[in-house]
Amino acid sequence: MFKGFGDFTTVSTSVEGMFDPEGNAQKLKLRALTRTYIQKYQGTPKKVLFEADSGDFAYWFTYNPEINKPSVLYYHEQEFYPNGFKITALIDESTPVKVHTQIIQKNYLEVILDSK
């Protein structure tokens, strides 16, 4: 189903399928499908930016201290962050706030803001 013939996402040749004629995943499509995103917010989402070339990711949300569950970030370590990454959190776009992180499973990270 993901090859150029019978591909449910297109009617074109293998160029539009997920795999090339040799059966290898097409890099641009793989990167689009594995992009970083927030799965759960510790508040109300406002804006998300992702730069596929660099893997740079930013998100804005209104923090809700009443939510006692963390935000959950999906990231594809192998594709975008083989050398690791850095997380920075700001309040009012200028004041740094302490962030606690914990890997909950491969490519999923809990992000908890220290509201104190």
N, C-alpha and C positions, 0 to 999 in steps of 0.2 A: 503493500500500500504506500510506502514512502519512496518508491522509485518513480522515474519519469512516466512509466506506463501505469495506468490505473491509480495514479495518485489522487486521493480524494480532495487535495487542496488546489489542484491545477489541471489544465487540459493540455499542457505543453510538454516539451521534451524533458530529459533528465536535468536540464539546467534549473528547472523549478522544483524538482523533487528534493527530498532531504539528502539523498545520496547521489554521488556521481556514478558514471557507468561502471567504475571499478568496485563499487560498493562502499566507498569511503564517505563519511559524513562531510557535508560541505561546511567549511569553517564559518562562514558568515551566518549561516542558518543555525549552526550549533551555538554560536555566541548570542544570537538573538533569543534562542530558547532557554539559555542558561543565565540570563542577565540577573543581576542582584535586585532584590525587592524586599519590602517589609511584608511579612505575612500577618503579623499581629502588631497593633500599636498600643502603647501605654498612654492612650489619649485619642485625640481626633486628628486624622490625617489632613494635611493642607496641601503639600506639594512634594513631588519626587523628581529628582534628576539623575540620569545615568548616562555616562559616557562610555560607549562600547569599546572605543579604541584603547582607553587607559584603564577602564574598570572603575573610574572615579564615580562615587555614588553619594548622594546627599538627599536627606528627607527632612521635611519640616512638619511638625505636628504640635497641637496644643496639648501640653502635658496635663494629665489628670492624676493627681496624687491619690485619688480615691480608688483608682484601678491598681490593685495589688498584685497584678500579673505583669510580667515583663513584655517588652516588645520582642518580636522574633524576626530575625534577619536571615534571609536565604542568600547565600553567596556560593559561587562555584569556584572553589579554591584552585583546582587544577587549571581551569580556563582563564580566570582573571587575577588570581592572587597567589601564584606559586611561591612568591617571596614574602607572604604575609600581608597584613594591612594594619592601618591605624584607625581607631575610632575616636572622634572628637565630638563633644556635645556642647552647645552654647545655649544660653538663655538670652533672649532679646538680641540675638545675632552678635553678641560681643562678650558676654560673661561666661567663662568656662564652667562647666559643672562636671562633677566626678561621675564616671560611668563604670559600672560593673558588668562584665561579660562572662558568659559561660557557654561553651560548646555543648549543645544538647544532643546532637548527632552529627554525622558528617555533613558539612555544608549548612548547618543551622546553628544560629547563635542567639542566645538570650541577651538582651540589652536592657539593663536596669539603670535608671537615672537615680542618683543620690539626691533626694529632695531636701536634705538638711543643709 
